[in-house]
Amino acid sequence: MNRKLLFFATLLLLVGFTARAQQFPADKQEDRLKGPVKTVLTTVRTPQGRVVGQPVRNYFNRSGYYSHNIYYDTIGNPVIIVSYTYDKKNRLLSDTRTHEPYSELLSQTKYIYDKKKRTITAEMFGIADSLEDRTVYQFDKNNRLLKTTDYDVDSVELASITYKYNDFGYVNYTTYTEGKDAIYKGGDKFRYDTDGIMCERCSYYLTTLRQAFLYTYYYDEHGNWTQAYVYHVSPSEGYLYQIITREITYYE
């Protein structure tokens, strides 16, 4: 189950969350990583070097699935650890979030699979073991994610995202709605290079273009990108917006 940890890193890797429906591809595959990847530390910085958001280190087992992920503060101290458990089919059963350095339990999410309805339901429970919210992931017959819907504890719809795909199976458009009446708020359009890595994203509010970004990459000897330059572009100008680095280690 891929819940990516940084906004732009999410878009770069797979444009949002792609759950393991029935085929259960490894997280490494969903992240488009090549070779025997062991860990990936992702950090987002401004052009001036300031860290944006929380750096995160993903730990992969030898089968390519997350064993745990660690979020850090901006000076490199671990803040949150997310640990994952699976069944024999490599389906995600639960993830547990703890706050460091005292391993204080924050929440646990349990995943319920309904093959007939082609859905996965994620239920998040707080420290008092009470349900806090619920997210339902819907898939098509090809196990592609079609829609995610968030609900509160009273099952009132909060927001949803729908996904459309291009001929190569990559998400090329997402639509955002809010509220139980599914009021349209906007969406994102994406373009990819020949390796399936995102190279352009355009964000819309209603029908108005709000932001457009272009991405360029540098790769290591395994063919995995280790640095991405994100450029904010408009009809009149363009400038470097963010730099994303990935420190990747490999199993021997």
Sequence and secondary structure as in RCSB ss.txt:
>XXXX:A:sequence
MNRKLLFFATLLLLVGFTARAQQFPADKQEDRLKGPVKTVLTTVRTPQGRVVGQPVRNYFNRSGYYSHNIYYDTI
GNPVIIVSYTYDKKNRLLSDTRTHEPYSELLSQTKYIYDKKKRTITAEMFGIADSLEDRTVYQFDKNNRLLKTTD
YDVDSVELASITYKYNDFGYVNYTTYTEGKDAIYKGGDKFRYDTDGIMCERCSYYLTTLRQAFLYTYYYDEHGNW
TQAYVYHVSPSEGYLYQIITREITYYE
>XXXX:A:secstr
    SSHHHHHHHTSS     SS   HHHHTT  SSEEEEEEEEE TT  EEEEEEEEEE TTS EEEEEEE TT
S EEEEEEEEE TT  EEEEEEEETTTTEEEEEEEEEEETTTTEEEEEEE TTS EEEEEEEEE TT  EEEEEE
E TT  EEEEEEEEE TTS EEEEEEEETTTTEEEEEEEEEE TTS EEEEEEEETTEEEEEEEEEEEE TTS E
EEEEEEEE SS EEEEEEEEEEEEE  
